[in-house]
Amino acid sequence: MGRPVTAIEDALAASLAGLDALDLGDEFDPRAADAIVASGLHRLIVPAAAGGLGGRMVDAAEVLMTMGAIDGSSALGFAMQVHAVGALVDSVAVPALLRDRVFRAIVDDGALLNNAATEEGGGSPARGAIPGTQALVEPDGAWRLTGEKTWTTWLPNLTHAFVSARVDGADPVEVGLWLVDLASPGVVRGPGFAAMGMRGSASGRLTLDRVRVPADDLVMRRRLDEPDPRGVAPGAWFGMAIAATYLGVGEGARSDVARWALDRRPGDGATSVAELPSVQVRLGRIDADLRAARIVVFDVARRWDAAIAAKDADGLRTTSHDVALAKLVATQAAVTATDQALRIAGGPGFLSGRLERAFRDARAGLINPPLEDVALAGFARAVLEASA
Ligand SMILES: Cc1cc2nc3c(=O)[nH]c(=O)nc-3n(C[C@H](O)[C@H](O)[C@H](O)COP(=O)(O)OP(=O)(O)OC[C@H]3O[C@@H](n4cnc5c(N)ncnc54)[C@H](O)[C@@H]3O)c2cc1C
């Protein structure tokens, strides 16, 4: 597709140098996002014609895996920008003017975006939770949004959020998605939750009190019983961004524990931990799981990009079913790898540090959609239908 790979590699290298220079840990550090924007990588998925780097899903996977190995929280925050923009680029039925304005805001002003979907009472939107956030239409066609979103990742960094809400008074129930400028009056950003993992991702509470949203910033609106008019792209981009991020966390743990095992010589110093057969079996297991997941993630990303290039709607639908598989094997590999890495590292691994943090960060992947039980039930249905 003529992707400007060198520009992407350069921006990634500059981003990683910026992240490396920070002592990133469990604390949220806004300079991580600054480094990504300063390198231009925040334009990764914006089309080249609009001033972006023109990256595709396969580039997103590579970038997020590499970044996840350095810092899971930064990768998760950036994953949100990647999937939100990817959904705009590949979706059908997104207003073209809105799309262009978002691209301009990213390229000209360094805009950072995410979806604000989850709500306290509703639980996971991936299970079809109806938003409690209300969207009230004004006489001039503008909207007023009121409600509270939880777990909005990178909240302090964001300039905009795609906020889901239900249309006030609509019968039958209608839901929609609005692009909200987070500098608008009525927006309050809460601190990140005191979570087990991904603590540096500043995933927190976004409160909206009668926030005015221009009519043109309505992304989509649908009856609850109708499918999303944007098609399968938003789900595919989200699932793949999550898969790549957590796979990167697992790959980072593999490198860290391998280096540690080579250096560590307990006892009389004659033997490194890396030379122990039991450690090698564990490391081999970590590597096998991660590499298998990497193959699946890249296969799905390549097939998605090929289907987009060929305008192949059936190919997109088929590939979107495999996104759940990619996310499932990637997050499972990350959870297994970070667990095995801690078993290899014993007491030293149990101390606060990169391995211990990766163990906690990887667990968050089990909570992000596509959800494992939903995915497995879907696989089972397909097997049963094919066998009936
Ligand atoms: C680090 C992190 C970052 C996040 N970032 C964002 C973000 O940027 N934007 C955003 O919108 N959201 C974000 N989320 C929210 C996330 O995507 C989930 O939607 C949220 O955690 C709530 O989902 P849940 O399933 O855990 O909770 P609940 O829906 O309350 O479920 C609790 C438990 O019950 C199970 N359960 C619930 N309903 C059913 C059912 N019908 N059948 C079977 N089991 C069920 C769940 O699987 C879970 O185990 C983030 C979450 C994390 C951890």
The ligand as a Tripos MOL2 file, in Angstrom:
@<TRIPOS>MOLECULE
LIG
   53    58     1     0     0
SMALL
NO_CHARGES

@<TRIPOS>ATOM
      1 C1         -6.3450   -0.6470   32.2920 C.3       1 LIG1
      2 C2         -7.7150   -0.4460   31.7500 C.ar      1 LIG1
      3 C3         -7.9460    0.5380   30.8000 C.ar      1 LIG1
      4 C4         -9.2330    0.7660   30.3000 C.ar      1 LIG1
      5 N1         -9.4260    1.7900   29.3980 N.ar      1 LIG1
      6 C5        -10.6780    2.0740   28.9610 C.ar      1 LIG1
      7 C6        -10.9200    3.2070   28.1060 C.ar      1 LIG1
      8 O1         -9.9960    3.9280   27.7300 O.2       1 LIG1
      9 N2        -12.1940    3.4790   27.7390 N.ar      1 LIG1
     10 C7        -13.2390    2.7150   28.1400 C.ar      1 LIG1
     11 O2        -14.3610    2.9890   27.7580 O.2       1 LIG1
     12 N3        -13.0640    1.6280   28.9480 N.ar      1 LIG1
     13 C8        -11.8050    1.3060   29.3710 C.ar      1 LIG1
     14 N4        -11.6060    0.2320   30.2220 N.ar      1 LIG1
     15 C9        -12.7740   -0.5170   30.7090 C.3       1 LIG1
     16 C10       -12.8370   -1.9740   30.2760 C.3       1 LIG1
     17 O3        -12.8200   -2.0430   28.8850 O.3       1 LIG1
     18 C11       -14.1040   -2.6810   30.8240 C.3       1 LIG1
     19 O4        -15.1930   -2.2830   30.0930 O.3       1 LIG1
     20 C12       -14.3970   -2.3550   32.2560 C.3       1 LIG1
     21 O5        -13.3050   -2.7640   33.0240 O.3       1 LIG1
     22 C13       -15.6720   -3.0320   32.7660 C.3       1 LIG1
     23 O6        -15.7570   -4.3620   32.3470 O.3       1 LIG1
     24 P1        -15.8350   -5.6050   33.3340 P.3       1 LIG1
     25 O7        -16.3000   -6.7110   32.4630 O.co2     1 LIG1
     26 O8        -14.5710   -5.8060   34.0540 O.co2     1 LIG1
     27 O9        -16.8890   -5.2000   34.4460 O.3       1 LIG1
     28 P2        -18.3400   -5.7300   34.7120 P.3       1 LIG1
     29 O10       -19.1410   -5.6340   33.4520 O.co2     1 LIG1
     30 O11       -18.8070   -5.0420   35.9170 O.co2     1 LIG1
     31 O12       -18.1250   -7.2700   35.0000 O.3       1 LIG1
     32 C14       -17.5740   -7.7620   36.2260 C.3       1 LIG1
     33 C15       -17.2770   -9.2570   36.0570 C.3       1 LIG1
     34 O13       -18.4810   -9.9660   35.7150 O.3       1 LIG1
     35 C16       -18.3610  -10.5710   34.4530 C.3       1 LIG1
     36 N5        -19.6170  -10.3600   33.7080 N.ar      1 LIG1
     37 C17       -20.3180   -9.2210   33.6170 C.ar      1 LIG1
     38 N6        -21.4180   -9.4010   32.8500 N.ar      1 LIG1
     39 C18       -21.4000  -10.6800   32.4640 C.ar      1 LIG1
     40 C19       -22.2490  -11.4690   31.6430 C.ar      1 LIG1
     41 N7        -23.3600  -10.9970   31.0970 N.pl3     1 LIG1
     42 N8        -21.8940  -12.7500   31.4190 N.ar      1 LIG1
     43 C20       -20.7760  -13.2750   31.9610 C.ar      1 LIG1
     44 N9        -19.9470  -12.5920   32.7550 N.ar      1 LIG1
     45 C21       -20.2440  -11.2960   32.9910 C.ar      1 LIG1
     46 C22       -17.1810   -9.8440   33.7720 C.3       1 LIG1
     47 O14       -16.5220  -10.6550   32.8140 O.3       1 LIG1
     48 C23       -16.2890   -9.5310   34.9290 C.3       1 LIG1
     49 O15       -15.5080  -10.6650   35.2270 O.3       1 LIG1
     50 C24       -10.3260   -0.0330   30.7370 C.ar      1 LIG1
     51 C25       -10.0880   -1.0440   31.6950 C.ar      1 LIG1
     52 C26        -8.8170   -1.2650   32.1880 C.ar      1 LIG1
     53 C27        -8.6090   -2.3210   33.2170 C.3       1 LIG1
@<TRIPOS>BOND
     1     1     2 1
     2     2     3 ar
     3     2    52 ar
     4     3     4 ar
     5     4     5 ar
     6     4    50 ar
     7     5     6 ar
     8     6     7 ar
     9     6    13 1
    10     7     8 2
    11     7     9 ar
    12     9    10 ar
    13    10    11 2
    14    10    12 ar
    15    12    13 ar
    16    13    14 ar
    17    14    15 1
    18    14    50 ar
    19    15    16 1
    20    16    17 1
    21    16    18 1
    22    18    19 1
    23    18    20 1
    24    20    21 1
    25    20    22 1
    26    22    23 1
    27    23    24 1
    28    24    25 2
    29    24    26 1
    30    24    27 1
    31    27    28 1
    32    28    29 2
    33    28    30 1
    34    28    31 1
    35    31    32 1
    36    32    33 1
    37    33    34 1
    38    33    48 1
    39    34    35 1
    40    35    36 1
    41    35    46 1
    42    36    37 ar
    43    36    45 ar
    44    37    38 ar
    45    38    39 ar
    46    39    40 ar
    47    39    45 ar
    48    40    41 1
    49    40    42 ar
    50    42    43 ar
    51    43    44 ar
    52    44    45 ar
    53    46    47 1
    54    46    48 1
    55    48    49 1
    56    50    51 ar
    57    51    52 ar
    58    52    53 1
@<TRIPOS>SUBSTRUCTURE
     1 LIG1         1 GROUP 0 **** ****
